[in-house]
């Protein structure tokens, strides 16, 4: 890995690891069992992208996610979209994230989930994915591409691990011509011109 890339990845990991494995509020709710640990009850807490689980539902519809498929969620955070997809659509879902603290949290929450779902989580670089060719029917990106400088490498890897005819769903923050962002806001730590996007879909052939 190039030194500049390693430094950039370390910066991203440090930024997203500031709160440890779990936010204190979510950790207390889970550990004290004040919140039933089900896919439905977690959805208000475990998805960091804008519009949360509603956007994830739209992405599932746009990519025609259905039973028996394999799904990869790149930049999975603490695993909310992965658990939602596995629960709602009976898919074999995998989450990939650069931040080890998030992957630990994702596994921990998923181990407590009732009923259990087919979900697993790996820590890794989206530009060097630890998967075989054509491993997935569907791939999702939600507020992930904005953190990856080497976009060509990201999409080369997506093309490699997505089967022919598979679906790529993208829900990203993108640059635009609209008014300045009102801070605080997720994502950038410095002022820049962004607009929110709704989930988008494309088919890879």
C-alpha positions in Angstrom: 0.0 0.0 0.0 1.3 3.5 -0.9 2.3 5.5 2.2 -0.1 8.3 1.4 -3.0 5.8 1.0 -2.1 4.2 4.4 -2.1 7.6 6.1 -5.4 8.4 4.5 -7.0 5.1 5.6 -5.6 5.6 9.1 -7.2 9.0 9.2 -10.6 7.6 8.2 -10.4 4.9 10.8 -9.4 7.3 13.5 -12.3 9.6 12.6 -14.9 6.9 12.7 -13.4 5.1 15.8 -13.8 8.1 18.1 -16.7 6.6 20.0 -15.3 3.1 20.3 -17.2 0.0 19.3 -20.7 1.4 20.1 -22.2 4.7 21.0 -22.6 4.9 24.8 -26.4 5.2 24.5 -26.8 2.1 22.2 -24.3 0.1 24.4 -26.4 0.8 27.5 -29.7 -0.1 25.8 -28.2 -3.4 24.5 -26.3 -4.5 27.6 -29.1 -3.6 30.0 -31.6 -5.3 27.7 -33.8 -2.3 28.0 -34.3 -2.6 24.2 -35.3 -5.9 22.7 -32.5 -6.9 20.3 -34.5 -7.4 17.1 -33.9 -6.1 13.6 -36.9 -3.8 13.9 -36.1 -2.2 17.2 -32.4 -1.6 16.3 -33.2 0.3 13.1 -33.6 3.7 14.8 -30.0 3.4 16.2 -27.8 1.3 13.9 -27.7 3.1 10.6 -25.6 6.2 10.2 -26.5 7.4 6.6 -29.1 10.0 6.0 -32.8 8.8 6.2 -31.6 5.6 7.9 -33.5 2.4 7.4 -36.0 4.1 5.0 -33.2 4.7 2.6 -32.0 1.1 3.0 -35.5 -0.2 2.2 -35.6 2.0 -0.9 -32.2 0.6 -1.9 -33.4 -2.9 -1.5 -36.4 -2.2 -3.7 -34.3 -0.5 -6.4 -31.8 -3.4 -6.5 -34.6 -6.0 -6.5 -33.1 -7.7 -3.5 -34.7 -11.1 -2.9 -34.4 -14.4 -1.0 -31.4 -16.5 -1.7 -29.2 -13.7 -3.1 -25.8 -12.7 -1.8 -25.3 -9.0 -0.7 -22.2 -7.0 0.0 -22.6 -3.7 1.9 -19.4 -1.7 1.5 -18.7 0.7 4.4 -21.2 -1.2 6.5 -20.6 0.7 9.8 -22.0 -1.3 12.7 -24.0 -3.4 10.4 -27.6 -2.0 10.4 -28.3 -2.3 6.6 -26.7 -5.8 6.5 -29.0 -7.0 9.4 -32.0 -5.3 7.8 -31.4 -6.9 4.4 -30.8 -10.3 5.9 -33.9 -10.1 8.1 -36.3 -8.6 5.6 -35.2 -10.3 2.4 -33.6 -13.6 3.6 -30.3 -12.9 1.8 -26.8 -14.0 2.8 -25.4 -10.6 3.6 -21.8 -9.5 4.2 -20.6 -6.2 5.5 -17.1 -4.7 4.7 -15.7 -1.8 6.6 -12.3 -0.2 7.1 -12.9 0.5 10.8 -12.2 -2.5 13.0 -14.2 -1.0 15.9 -17.3 -0.9 13.7 -16.8 -4.5 12.6 -16.5 -5.7 16.2 -19.6 -3.8 17.1 -21.5 -5.2 14.1 -20.6 -8.8 15.1 -21.4 -8.1 18.8 -24.9 -6.7 18.0 -25.6 -9.5 15.4 -24.7 -12.2 18.0 -27.5 -10.8 20.2 -30.1 -10.6 17.5 -33.3 -12.5 17.8 -34.2 -14.2 15.5 -30.7 -14.7 14.1 -29.9 -13.7 10.5 -27.3 -14.7 7.9 -24.9 -11.8 8.3 -21.1 -11.6 8.7 -18.7 -8.7 8.8 -15.1 -8.3 7.6 -12.6 -5.5 8.2 -10.9 -4.5 4.9 -10.1 -2.0 2.2 -12.8 -1.6 -0.4 -10.1 -1.0 -3.0 -8.6 -4.4 -2.2 -11.6 -6.6 -1.3 -11.0 -10.1 0.2 -13.6 -11.8 -2.0 -13.4 -14.1 -5.0 -14.6 -12.9 -8.5 -18.4 -12.7 -9.0 -19.1 -13.5 -5.4 -22.2 -11.2 -5.0 -25.5 -10.7 -6.6 -26.0 -7.2 -5.2 -23.6 -4.6 -3.8 -24.6 -1.4 -1.9 -22.7 1.8 -1.2 -24.3 4.2 1.3 -22.2 7.3 2.2 -19.0 5.3 1.5 -17.6 6.5 -1.8 -17.2 10.0 -0.4 -14.4 8.6 1.9 -12.5 6.7 -0.8 -10.1 8.8 -2.8 -9.2 6.1 -5.4 -12.6 5.8 -7.1 -11.2 3.8 -10.1 -9.8 1.2 -7.7 -13.1 1.0 -5.8 -15.2 0.5 -8.9 -12.8 -2.0 -10.4 -13.1 -4.1 -7.3 -16.9 -3.7 -7.4 -17.0 -4.9 -11.0 -14.7 -7.8 -10.1 -16.7 -9.2 -7.2 -20.2 -8.5 -8.6 -21.6 -11.2 -10.8 -22.6 -10.5 -14.4 -26.1 -9.1 -14.4 -25.8 -8.1 -10.7 -27.1 -4.9 -9.2 -25.1 -2.0 -7.7 -27.1 0.4 -5.5 -25.6 3.8 -4.5 -26.7 6.2 -1.9 -24.1 8.9 -1.6 -23.4 12.5 -0.6 -22.4 14.3 -3.8 -21.1 17.7 -4.8 -23.7 20.1 -6.2 -24.7 23.6 -7.0 -27.1 24.1 -4.2 -26.8 26.3 -1.0 -24.1 25.6 1.6 -24.5 22.7 4.0 -25.9 23.7 7.4 -23.5 22.3 10.0 -23.2 20.0 11.9 -23.7 17.3 9.3 -22.5 13.8 8.8 -19.4 13.3 6.6 -17.2 16.2 5.9 -15.3 17.9 8.8 -14.7 21.1 6.8 -17.1 23.3 4.9 -17.7 22.3 1.3 -20.6 22.3 -1.1 -22.6 19.0 -0.9 -26.1 17.9 -1.6 -27.9 14.8 -0.4 -28.7 12.2 -2.9 -31.4 9.5 -2.9 -30.5 5.9 -3.6 -29.7 5.1 -7.2 -29.4 1.8 -9.0 -27.5 0.5 -12.0 -27.2 -3.0 -13.5 -23.8 -4.4 -14.3 -23.7 -6.6 -17.4 
